[in-house]
């Protein structure tokens, strides 16, 4: 799960000459990686406003998952159930592909393909997660993709409080995001790709990326800016940056891990409406994050927004309640950043052959795996390769623009607030939230 969006400011690939890329997520680096492997003669340049890994690609939620943000309803509306299933199967294979690249290229990202456990921790959460399982079966997903664990089986995986059962999928890996993107940058640079850090792209147009240091010309320019997209002229309503924050504990002793579980390092969450996510890191900490920070007017992004003491306190309290065996463990790290959400909550990847402009993004926090798929897909589109990837139902999609301000600010923050109230309602009543039922069509279509 990619919780912080973006990675820099602009990218581009040049077919036969310099290539410019506007970035802030690892989709640009992945595109460069696969382009170089497919055609070593290409001249490729990556432009990064800060340094590789500054955005979501380097400080996300540590999940490389098969989660895809676009709803099944929207996918099938513009393709078919068979194509929607093919996209999800491709996402599952993408988790293994990231692991393969890490092993082959010597990238020490702490990759652990342990799956994901989503706990049901209240009477209201059980039917919601059960319904997800039933829908998955109807769509063609089998026991090997998603299965139900009873309370005892779930507790054996993760000894959390108030466990009623859980869903488990093997299609996820825990990773160290900064090590992944820094390792990927090292690999592509060693392969001859030029990475220009501290090079902010001010404007993108056909064949051109204008930076603060000069103009770069290329046959193809790829925008991979995710949560930072609104900073580009003409893109202020394309992607809304919404913040997600994280905390991490000190390394835990072996005795504590024997009580808690997570022996195979599965990532974990529960069935609440306000998203939370966690993992056991390679150095035996717990990294734990969640939503709750506000959306800022006019898609504003500032370093100060990375720190929300109220949300950090809520995350620490939530994790202690979830895992009482943590005791008085110390929390040593806290950080945050923006992820990117399109108006229809739909991720997309596209190349306009007439202009040479390409883009990928709108991952809604699920970008670690999805950006790899975007990179492979863009490489095929740029090289005009007719492959299974270029016919997936997210290719060529164009999301509608967000509403102008202050409607955007009011709507997004009302949605975030509604999900918080929905969790409180379920905790109080023990029944599925009416608020969440009313909001679902607006949030996911």
N, C-alpha and C positions, 0 to 999 in steps of 0.2 A: 504494500500500500504506500503511494507516493504522497506524503503529507505536506510538502512544502513547495510544490510547483517550481517552475523556472530554473534556469541555470546560468543565464547570462543575458545577452541582448541580441545578437544577430549572427546568422550563419549563411554560408553560400558554398555551393560546389560548382566549379567551372569545368565544363566539358571542352577540353582543348585549351583552356586558359584559366585564369584565377577564378576561384569559386568563393562566394560569400555566404555566411550562415549566421542568422540572428538567433541567439540561443538563450536559454535559461533552463533547459532540461536536457537530459542525456540523449534525447532523440537525435540531436545534431551529431553528437559523437558516434552514436550507433550507425547513423547513415554514412558518416565518413568511414567507419570501420568496414562496413559491408561493400561500399563503393570501391574502396582500395583493394579489397580481396577479389572483387569481380573484374575490375579493370585497373591494373596498377599504373596505366599510362595517364590516368586522370590527374589534373592539378586540382587539389582540394585545399580549401582554407576554412578554418573555424574561427569566428570572431566572438569573443567573450568579454562582456562588460567588466567583470571582476576577475575571477579565476575559475578554472574548471571545477565544478562541484559547488559553486557558491549558492545555487538555488536548490530546488527540491531534490535534484539528483544527488546532492551531497548531504542533505540533512532531512531526509524523509523518515517515514515510519518503519523502515527496515524490512518491509515485506516485498518480496518478489512473487507476486500472486497471479493467478489466472482470472482475477476479478476484472470485469469489463464494465465501465460505468453506464453505458447506454442500455436502457431497458429492453427486455425481450420484445415488448409490444412495438417499440420504435424500430428495432432491427427487422422484425418480420414485416412491418408495414412497408419498408422500402426494399425488401428482398423476399425471403421465404423462410419458413421454419428450418428447412434443411441448411440454408446458408447461415442462419443465425447459429445453429448448432455447430457448423463448420468453423465459424469464428471463435466460439468458445473452446472447441477442441484445439484450434491453433494457439489460443492463449495458454492452454494447459501445456502444450508442447514448448511454448516460449519459456516457461520456467526452467525446463530442462536445458534449453538452448543457452540461457544465461549461465547456467552452471557449467555447460560444456566450454563456453568461451573462457570462463574464469580458469578452468583446469588447463585448457590448451594454451592460454596466453600467460599463465603464471600470475593471475590476479588474485591476491590473497584478500578476498572480501568476506571471509567467514561464512561462505555459502553452506547452508544446512537445509536440505530438502526434507523438512519434517512435517509439512502440511499445516493446516489451520484447524483449531478447535474453537467453535463458537458456542459458548455456554448458554443454556437456559437457566436463569437464576430467579425466576418468579413464575407463578402460575400463569400470568399473562404472556410471558415470553415463550412458553412451551408451544401453544397452538400456532404462534407466528412462525417459529422455526420449523415446526412440523409441516406447516403449509408450504414453506420454501422447499422442503424435501419432496412433497407431493407434486409441486409444480415442476421440479427438476426431473422427476420420473416421467411426467407427461411429455416433457420436451426431449426425452431421449437420453438422459443422464442415468447411469447405472450405479450399482453399489460401489464400483471402483472409483467413481467420481465424488460421491457424497453419500454418507450413511449416518444413521442415528445411533448415538451412544446412550445407554441408560445412565442413571445417576452414578452407579458404581463404576462403570467403564469410564465415564467422563472424569470422575474424581481420580481415577488411576492415572490419567494423563495430566490433569492439573487439579490439585487439591484446593479448590476455591471454596468460598462460603456459599451456602444456600443453593447447591447445584441440583437441578431437577432433571438434567439430561444435557445433550449437546449434539450439534452437527459437527462432522469431521470430514474434511476434504484433504487429499494428499497433494493437491495442486498449489503448493505455496512453498517458498523457501525463505528462511531468515538470512539476511545479509547485513554487511556493514556498508551503508550507502556511500560514504565518502571514499572508502577504500575501493569500492567498485568503480566510481567515476574517475578517481585519480589514476587507478590502474588502467582503465580504458583510454584515458587521455595519453598516458605514457605509451601504450601500445600503438595508437594511431599516429602519434608523433614519430615514433621509431620507424613506422612504415612509410614516412615521407609526407604526412599531412602537416600543413602549417597551422599551428594554433596561436592566435594572437589574443592574449589576455590583456585586460585593462584597455580594451578597445570597444567602446560603446557605439552601437549602431543607432544612428539618429533617424534614419528613414530607409525604407525598402521600396524599390520600384523595379519594373522589369529590367533585368540585366545589371542592376546597380544596388549596392549597399553603401549608403553614405555614413561614414563614421566621423568621430570627432577628430581623427587624425588624417582623414583623406577619404577618397572614394575608391571602392573596389568594384570591378566589373566582372561579371560572370554570365555564363549561359543559363545557369539555374541558381536561384537564390531560395534557400529554405528558411522559413521562419519556425523556430522551435523555442518560443519565448514563454509559453505557458502563462503563469500568473502575472508576468511582467508585460504581457502583450499590449495592455492598455497604454503603455508609454510610447508606442509607435504611432505616428500620425495616421489618422483614419481608422484606428483599431481600438478606440476608447471604449466601445461597447461590445467588443468581440468576446472577451473572456473576463469574468469577474474573479479577482483574487480574494480568496477566503482563507483566513489563517487557521492553522492547526498547530498545536503546541505539544511539547514532549518533556518528560523528566526521566532521569535515570538514577538508579541506586548505586551504591558502592558495590564492589564484587561480593557475592554471597558465599559463605562457606559451604562445604560439601554437605554438612549435616542439615542445613536449611534446604538445600536442593532435594535431599532425600525426602523431606516432608512435602515440599511444594510439587515436585514432579518436573515436567517439561524435559524429560530425559533425552528425547530426540530433537529438542529445540523446535517444536511446533510453535507457530505464532498463535496468538489467542485474542479473543474478543468475547463479548456477550451480546445478548439479544435486545439491549436497550436501543432507543431511537437516536440518542446523541452518540455518535460513533466514538468508540474507544478501541485501542489496539496496542498489543504488547508483544514482546519477544524476550527470550533468554539470549543474551549476547554471547559471542564467542569467549569473552573474558568473564563470564558468569555474573553479569549485572542483569537487572531487568530494565529494559527501555520501554516506556509506557507513554502513550499519547492520546489525544482526543481533540474534538472540536469544542467550541464554546466561546472562542474569541470573536469579537464583532467584525463585520464587514465595514470598511472605512469609506466614507463618502468619496465619490468620483474615482473609485478603484485605487485609492491612495496606498502606496507601499513605502514604509519607512522602517529603518532599523529599530526604532523604539517600539514598533508594533510586535516585534519578535518576542517581547517580554510582557506578559500579562500576569502579574503576581496572583490575581484572583484565580485565574485558570490553572496556574502552576499549583496553587494550594489545593484546588479541586481535584487535580490529577493525583497528587500525593495521597489525599484523603480517599479517593476512589480506589486506588491500588491497595491501600492498607485494608480497606473494607473487603475488597475482593480476595486478598490473600492475607488472612490474619497471622499466618505463620511468619510473616516478615518481621513481626515484632517492632523494635525500635530502630530498624535499619536506617542508615543515613542516605539521603539523596544528595548526590554530588554534582549533577548536571541538570540544566534546564535550558531549553531553546525553542525556537519556533520559526515560522515562515509561511508564505502564501502558497496555496495550490490554486489551480485554474479550473473554473467551471463555466462551460458554455450555457447559453440560455435554455437549451433543451436537454441539458445534462448528457450530451452525446459527444464522445470522443470522435475525432475525425483525422484523416490523413488525405492529402490531395496534391496533385500537380496539374497546373494549367499549362499544357504544351505551347499554347499561343504566346504566353507571357514569360514562361520559365519561372513563375513564382510557385512555390510549394509551401505547405505548412503541415504541422502535426501538433496535436494537443487536445486540451479539454478533458484531461484524464480524471478529474474529480478525486485526486488523491490516489488513484490506482496506476501510477505512471511508471514504476520500475520495470515491470514486465512489458507494459503496453508501449513504452518508448522503444524497447528493443524491437518489438513487432513493427512499430512505425519506421524505424531505421531500415529494417530489411525490406519493407514495402516501398519506401521512398527510393531505395537503391534500385529496385526493379523498375519502378515507374520512370526514374531518371534515365536508366539505360534502355528503356522501352522493351523490357522483358515481359512477355505474357506468361505470368505464373499464377498459381493458386492464390498467392497473397494479393495480387492486384485486383482480384475479383471479390474480395471479402466485402461485406455490406457496409463497412465504415469508410471505404475508399470513395472519395469524391463528395462526401457529405459536406454540406454547408449549413451551419447552425444559424438560426436567426439572431439578430442583435439583441442585447439586453435593453431594457427600458431606459430612458434618460433619467438623470438624477432630478429630484430626490426619490423618484419612484423605485429605482434600483436599490438604493440604501434602505428604504422602508420595507420593500418586499423580502430582500435577503435576510435582513435582521429579524423580521417577523417570523420567517421560516425557522431560523435558528432558535428563536425564543419558543416557538410552538413545540419543537421537538423536546426541549428541556421540560416544558410544562406537561408534555405527553408522558415522559418518564415519571414525573411526580404523580400524575394522575394514576398511572398503573401501580406505583408503589402504594398509593393510598387506597385504591379500590380493589386491587388484585384482578382487575379485568382489562382486556385490551382497550387502549385509549381511543376515545371518540375523536379527540383532537388529531391524532396521528392518522386516523381513517380519513378525515376531511382533508388533511394536508397532502396525503399520498399522491393524488393526481397532479398536484402542482409541483411537487418535488421531483417526481420521477416519470411522470407521463404514463 
